[in-house]
Amino acid sequence: MPTGIIVNNTLVFDDGDGNIYGVTHYNGKILWKFSYDGSGNMASLDYYKGIVISGFSQSYPVNTSALVGVYIRNGSLAWIIKLPFAVTSSVGDVVPAVYNGYLVDGFLGYATGHGPYLSNIDAREVLLIANATTGKILVLENVTDKTTHPSGTNNGYNPIVVNGTIYLPTIAGTVEAFNLQGKLLWTSSVISSTVIQSAPIFYNGYLIVTTGPNIAVLNSSNGKLVNIYHTPFIIRQQPIIVGQTLIETTSTNWVFAVPVYSTIHGSEVPPLNVSNSSTVCMFFS
């Protein structure tokens, strides 16, 4: 699942089982290996001024979830942010955002206590802002007033930071905007009946947000809904924009591309005109 990074001829990737590797990108020679407690680390890596940043999740038998910064030159530990109240795989599933020395992350944390007690497993969404060089926590606060039952996997909420503004999808089916001091700037209307996890895309003053079968377009300055673009797919990933085209994968084995203009101003994906075909096998004796 994780996407690696290449910095100064070093390919760095994590393997989902608590390890980060530094490899010479042109011949595969392993330069170093960093391990953290056998924890799951499924999210893509981030990087800031010589430090590779990864999220780790481990709930059983002891919750050792953490954000870890590792020096790319030799794989040694730069800093660690321990998050013992994080829920299941949340920290290891989030792709953190880095902006101008700030590290931003969004994940689930237990509403009360530090562990998965069967009497109370309600979870709250948490916004974390830290110093990307030192790992010092600057902001740690709850997002929305909602609690949710953790699904067990993929409980991360991926932020982006654009021009000093954090845009964060939420468990309430909204997007919230914060400044880098953690002050809430605006909350969108509810644009999804379920949680939103994929990071929005910023495009010419718009936020493009995937919400299951739909793509919501918001005004990035105030969160007002601009358009809902309907698709016949189930979408859980962040799309990419190449030129004037939005490209997205789906959970049902489709990849589709539409003009960005259509997502902002149109209503739905045109009919696919795909014919169903079947193969009949006949056996003769």
N, C-alpha and C positions, 0 to 999 in steps of 0.2 A: 503493500500500500504506500509506503513513504516514497517521496521524491527526493533524490539526493541533490547535492550542490557541488559545483566545481569552483574552487578558489585557488589561484596561483598554482595550477597544475595538479592540485590535490582534489580527488573525488572523495566526498564524505557522504556516507549513507548509514542509515540505521536499519536493523534487520527485524524489528518487531519483537525481539526476545531479550531486550535489555542491553543491546550492544550497539556502539557506534564505531564505524571503521573509517580510517583515513587511508586512501589508496592512491598510488600514482596512476593518474587517469589514462596514460597511454600504454601501460603494460600490466596493470593489475597488481603490482607489488604492494603488499600490505605494509603501510608505514607505522600505524599504531592502531590500537583497539582500546576503547573505553567501555567499561561495563558498569551498570547500575542495578544491583539487587535483583536481577532476573526479571525486571519489570517490563510490561508491554509498552512499546513505543511505536505507534502506528502512524503518527502524523509526520508530514514533511518537515524538514529542517529549516531553520532560519539562521542568519549570520549577521554579525556586526563587529567590525574592526578586530578581526583576528579570533573571534569567539563564535563557535557553532552552538546553536541553541536547540535543545530537544526537550520534549515533554515525555514523562514516564508515568505509568499507572500500575500500581500493585495494591490490591485490596485485601488479599488473603495470604497468610493468616493475619498479617499486620499491614495496615495501609501505609505504604511508603511512597505515595505519589509525590512527584517533584518536577520542577523545571530545572534543567541542568545546563550550564555553560561550560564548554570544553574548548581549550586552545587548539586551533587548527594546526599549529606547527608541530605539536607532539602528543596531542590527545590527553594532556593533563587537565585536571579540574580547575576551572576558573572560579566558579561559584555554584551554589545549589540553593534553590528555594524549596523547602519542604512544605508539602500541602497535605497534612494527614487527615483533613476533613473533606478532601475531594471524593467524589462518588465514582465508583467502579472505574471505567476506562476513560473518564472524561479528560484528564490532563494529557494523557497519551494520545488522544484522538484529535486534539486541537492543533491547527497550524497557527503558531503565534505570529504576531505582527511586530515589526521593528521599524521605528521611525525616529530619526534624529536623536538616538541614544535612549529612547524609551522602548521597553518591551511591553506588549499588550497581549493579554490572554483572556479567554472566556470559557468557563467550565461549570459543571455542577458541583455543589458542595452540600453536605447534609445540613438541613435547617436547624437541627439540634444535635449536639453530640459529635463524636468523631468516628462513628462506626455504623455498620449496617445492622442496626437493631430491628428485629422484625416488628416490634411494637411501633416504630416510627422510622420509616425510610423515606419520608418526604425530603425533597431536595430543592434548593434554591440555585438560581444562576448567579455566578460570581464574576465580577470584573476585576482583573488584576493588572496593575500598571507598576512596572519596576524599572530600575536603572539597568540598561542592557550591558553595561560594563562591569558593574559590581554585584548585580543581583539584589540590590536593596529594594524592598517593597516600598512603593510610594503611595499606592492606593489599593485597597482591598475592600470591595463593597458589594452588596447584593444588587441585583438587577431585576426590575419589576417587582410586584408584590405577590407574584404567583409562586406556588410550589408545585412540584410534579413528581410522579413516580418514576424513578430511573428505570430505563429499559434494559440496562445491563451492558449495552454496548453503544459506542458512538454518542456519548453524552457531551460532546464538545460543541462550542459555539464560536465559529471562526470570525475574528474581527479583521477589518482593514483600517488603515490610518491614511487619510488624504489631507494634505495641507494642515496638519495638526489636529484634525477632527477624527475621532474614533467612531466607526460605524459598526454596530454589533447586532447580529440577529439574536432573537430571544425565544425563550420557552413559551412566551405569551403570544407568539405568532406576529410579533411586531419587529421593527428595527428601531434601535435607540442610538442617539448620537451623544457623544461626550467630548469634553475637551481633555487635554492630557493631564489635568489635575483631578479628573474624575467627576467633574460637574456635568450633570445631565443638561443637554441643550434642547433636545426635542425627542418625542416619541411618536412614531407613525401610528396610524390607525391599524387595526387588526387586518392583516393581509393574508393570513393563513389560519385554517382551523386547527392546525397542529404546530409543533415547534418548528422554527426555522434554524438551520444549522450552518448552511453554506454562507461564506462571506459574500457580501454584495460586490458588484463591480461598479466602479465609478467611471462615468462616461459623459463628458461635456456638461457637467452640472447635474446629471441624473445618477441615481442609484438603481441598478438592475439587480433584482433579487429573485432567486428561484424558490418557489413555494409549492413543491409537489407537482401538480399538473400545470401550474400557471407560472408566468413570469410577471412579477410586479415591478413597475417603474415608479420611483419616488423622486421628488424634488430634493436634492441633497442639502439645500440650505434650510429647509423647514420640515422635511418629512412628509409633505403632502402627497397623496396618491395622484399620479399622473395617468397611469394606464394599467390595465390588467390584460395580458396577452395569453390567450388560452392555447394549450398544446394537448395532443392526445397521449402524452407520455407521462411517466413518473420521473421527476428530476430531483436528484439529491446533491448534485455537484455544482461547484462554481463554474459558470461558462467562461469562455475566453472570447475576446474580440480581436479579429484580424482585419485591418482596414475598416470597412463599413459592414462587416459580416459578424454576426454572433454565432458561435459554434458551441454545441452542448452535447454531452453524452446522457444516456438515460439508464434507468434500472431495468429496462426491457429490451436490451440489445440493439438499440437504435443510436445513431449519431445523426443530428440534424443541424442544418445551418439556415439562418434567416437573416435578411437585412436588419441591421440595428434600427433603422427607421421604422420598420414594421413593428418591432417590439414596443417602440415608444408611441406609435400612432395607430397601429393596426389592432385587429381584434383576435385573430387566431391563425394557427398554422394552416395553410391551404390544404385541401384534400390530397392525400398521398398518392392515390390512384395505384395502389399496390395490389396486384391480383394474387389471390391465394391459389397455390398449386399443391398437388399431392402426387406421390409416387405409389403405384400399385405394383407389388411384387407377385408374380405368378410362378408357381412351381409345378413342373411336369415330371411324371414318373414313367 
